[in-house]
Every structure is written in C-alpha cells, then in structure tokens.
Amino acid sequence: MIDMAGTTVREDGLVEASFRAAIERVGAPFPHDFHARFTAVRGAAKIDMFTALLDGDAALAAGAECVFGDVLADAIRAGGVSAMPGAVDAITRLRAAGVAVALVTGFAGPIRDVLVETLGWSSLADLVLSSSDVRRGRPAPDLVLTAALELGAGSMARVAVAGDTVNDLVAGTRAGAGIVAGVLTGAHGIAELGIAPHTHIVPTVAEFATVVTTSSSSSDRPGPRG
C-alpha cells in the first residue's frame, strides 16, 4: 500500500495552496500559524484536516472541502502534478515480482479519479483507494485494512505500507503491517518520520520497492520503531 501525494506524486506545494484558497473563499478565519498546523495534519482525510485547521467548525470545514476539491481538480488538470521520479518503475517492478499494489490517498474519490486520469495511471496499480472509500481516514488503519482485504492478503505481516507523513506510518502500524516505511520525498522529513513508528526510512519509493522485493519472509522483518 503506497501513498500518492508526496510519495508517488509530486505536487510542489499545490495541495497547501489549494487549502489556503479554499479557506479564503469560504470566508473562514485564517489561522496565523497555518503552515505549521497544515504540515502537522498532512496525510489525514481532507475533511479531518480542514476541521483541525478551522478549530473544529464542522460546517465551515465541509464548505471548505467542497471548494478545495474544485480548486485542486482544476490545478491538477492544468498540469500541476507529476509522477515522482522512479515511482512508475517502482510500482511496475513490484507487480512484476508478484506483489499486489494499492495506491491510497486522503483525497476524496472525485479528486483521486482526476489525479489518476491526469497521470494516466488507470492501469498502473491493482487498486486505488480514497479516504472516502472507508469509514475513517488516516491515522486510523481503515485504508490499510481495506486494501489488504480487497487484494486478498493472507496475513497483515505480509502487508507493506509506504508514505511521506507520520499519519501514513501510524495507520500502517495500527493495522499491523509487516513493513511500515517512511519515504523522504514529501511533507515530513527525518525529524518527524524518525520518531514515528516504522520499520524503515527510505529516500524514495524506489528504495521501498527494493525493501519489499528483497524481504524473504515476515520473520526477518524488524518490528516497528519509534
């Protein structure tokens, strides 16, 4: 299970800019410490992120999320995203080795679909899941568990999770995944990911693919740290 924005998809600040635009358009009070608060909640379902940024105001958060979807979809279609270097090759390599791959995102279903269509990834992975496909977004384990069920994993010890945020790592650990890898290409760096629960920290998703394909059995995988 591999995260999208920040892990396999390069967005160069587009998501944060779209959050800012959405909050401004609904006339919500703009947090003075927006960047720090936004960074802290990266990886969660977007409605949960807006709720946290708007101090629990559920109505404002719902309105901002709707605007956010339109703003981000337009930006994606305009070419605001691209594949992370080596991402397509990593996913292709995993599947060629017999590993089923689920791409996951905290974006709602419509944004996920625009993202997949724009990147031409409709057949890249075995499954693409959105936070709107499950009851709870990350850091809850629902996305990981649903991906494992959908792809027929025989044991959670045989599931590998990769993402660029602390919420990705917490979700993977809560689900009991055998490999939980932080990827240093996105929202959180080694300072944040290093103290979150994990089994590996890797520079890019390409190294994650190598970790997975060279793991001979669940028994030789280290337990989560942090």
N, C-alpha and C positions, 0 to 999 in steps of 0.2 A: 504494500500500500504506500503510494508516494504522493505527497502533497503537490499542488500545482504552483500557484503564485509564490515566487521566491525560491522554489526548489527545482521545478522543471520549466517554469515560465518566468521570463524576465519582464518586469513591468516598470522598472525605473521610476518608482515613486508615483505611478499613475493611481494606485489604489488610495494612497493617502490624499492625493489631490482631489480625488472623487469624493472622499469622505468630507473634506473641507467644503467642497462645493455644495454637497447635499445639505450639510448643516446650515450653511449660509442661506440657501434657497428656501428652507422651511422657517427661517427667521428664528432659529433656536439660539440661545446664548452660547457664544463660542468659548470653549474652555481656554484659559490663558496658557495652560500647560499642555495644549493639545498634542504636540508631537510625542512627548513622553508618555502620556496616557494612551495614545494610539498605539505606540510601539509595545507597550506592556500587554495589550489585549490582542495583539496580532495572532492569527491562527484560529480564533473562535468564530462561531457563526456570526455573520454580519449584523443581524438584529441584536445579538448579545453585545457586540462591540458598540453599536450606537447607543444602546441602553446604558452601558457603562459610561460612555463619553458624555451622555446627557443626564447624568446623575439620577438614573432610574426612571426618567419620564418616558413611560412606555408609548404614549400616544405620539410624542414628538419623534421618538426613535423609529416607530413604524412609518411615519411620514418621510423621515429622512432616508430610511432604507429604500423606499419606493423611488425617490428621486435619485438616489445613488445608483440604482440599477440602470436607469435610463442614461445617466451621465457616463457611467463606466462602459455600458454597451456601445455607446457612440464612439468613445475613445478607443475601444478595442477594435471596432470596425475600421477606424481611421488608421490603424497600424500601430497602436500604442503598446503592443506586446509582441514578444518573440520567444522562440524556444531558447532555454538556457543552452549554452554550448555543451555538446555531448549528451543532452537529455534524450533526444530521439534514439541515438545509438544505444544508450544505456537501457532504455525500455525494450528496444528491439533485441538486444543481447540477452536480457533476462528471459524474454518469451522464447527465444531460440533455445535457451537452456532448459525449457520446460517449466519455467516459473510463471504463474498467472499474475498479471499486474492489474491493480486497481489504482486509477488516479482519483484523488479526492480533493475537494475544495470547500472552503467556508462560504463561497458564493452561493446564492440561491440558484435553483435549476435553470431559469432563463439565461442568467449570466454564464453559467457553466456551458450551456449549449452554444452561446455566441462565441465563447472562448475556444471551444473545441472546433467549431466550424471555421473560425478565422484562421486558426493554426493548421487546419487540415488534419486534425488528429482523430477523426471519426473511427478509424480502424486501428489506431496505434496501440491502445490498451484493451484488455479483456473487459474492463468495467470502468465507468466514470461515475463517481458518486458526489452528490452535493449535500451540504448540511440540511437542505430542505427535504432530503430523502429519508432522514432519520428524525427521531424524537428530540434528541439533544445534540447540539454541536459540541465540538471540542472545547474544553478538555475532557468532556465525557467520552467514554470509549465507544459510543454507538457507531461511528463511522467505521472504525477498525473491525468491530464485531460483525457489522452488516457486510462489509467487504469479504470477511472470512467465510461467512455463511453463503453468500452469493457465489463465491468461487470454489466452494467445497473443500475448504481447509480441514484436514483431519484432526489437527491439533493447533492450538494457539502458539505452541512452541515452534511451529513451522511457519509462522507469520512474521514478516519483516516490515517495519514501518520506517519511513524517512520523511523528515520535514525540517523547515528552517526556523520554527518557533518553539518556544517552551511548551505551548499548548499541544503541538504535534507530539512531543515526547511524552508528556503527561498522559495523553489519550492512549498512545501505544502501550505505555507501561500499565495503565489501569486495565487495558484489555488483556494483558498477559502475553504480549507478543515476544517472541524469542529474540528478535533483533529490533532495537529501537535506536535509530541513528539520527543524530543532528547533522544538518547539512549547512555549511557556512557560506551560502550564496544569497541569503535573504535577510529577513527582518532582524534576527537575533544573531549575535556573534558568539565567540567562545566564552565570553564572560557570563552570558545568560545561559547558553546551552550547556556549558560545562558543569553548572551546578544543578541542572535539571536531571531527572532520572534518564539514563541512557545506557546503551551498551557500546556505542561507537560514536565518534565525532569524525566526519569526513569533509574534505574540502568541497566536493561537488557530488552530484547524483551519480556520476560515472564511477567514483570510488565506492559508493553504496552498492552499485550493481556488482562490483568485484567482491565485496564483502559477502553478498548473498550467494553468488555462484561458487565461492570457494568454501563456504560453510558446509562441511561434510555431514554434520548431524546436529541435532539440537543439543546434544550433550556437551559439545565443545564450544558452545556459545556462552560468553560471560553473562552473569546476571546484571540487571540494571544498576548503575551507579548514580550517585547524586541524591 
